[in-house]
Amino acid sequence: MATNRSRRLRKKLCVDEFQELGFELNLTFKEDLTEEVIDTFLEQFLTEAMEANNLGYVGGDDYGLVCLDQRGSVSEEQRASVEAWLKGRSELTDFTVSPLLDVWYPETPINKA
């Protein structure tokens, strides 16, 4: 693959200085929860943790990818805010929040800015 790309192409491909960061999320719910409780949790998660931090969530009710709801990267502060919100939830037995990663090319290392 060519490495001598124009700025326009780098932006279109979301590479180099246009790399976009996000993180993966795994949720483990308590086994005795009803569907209504899980739905309420997910609604609150989307409103209080995602929308409040200008983030978007793509995935299911137990696994997904969190990215910015517009072009750009999730900050470490936004990631920490979501993690803190999840720590305060009694519906979960466990959760994992990955380190920041390239949302378009997860195998690509993060650029040092």
Phi, psi and omega in degrees: 000140182295140178252350179264077184257151176287160178304317180301316180291320177300321179293316181296323181274354182058049179238171179053238183290351179256013178302138180246130184254150175204196178208157178268154183223130175239128181241138175239114182273155173298146186290333186270011182281143176277164178300324181296319180294318179295318178298318178296316177302312182296322177297315178294321178301312181295322181282308189276326183261321183273296184298323180296336180252013181058041181246159175241151181234129177236122179151200182256196182279350180235352180207140178189181180241132179253128178219173178292145182280008173216183180295134179137191185241149172288138177271163177296328178294319177295318178299315179295325179295317178295316179299318178295321179297317181294325180298332181273008185258129181276348181286344185258141171267333180197157173204155174230138176240117183288162169296165177300141180216163178289118185285338180269325182225079187303334181280350181278133177296155179286135177293141174275111184272000000 
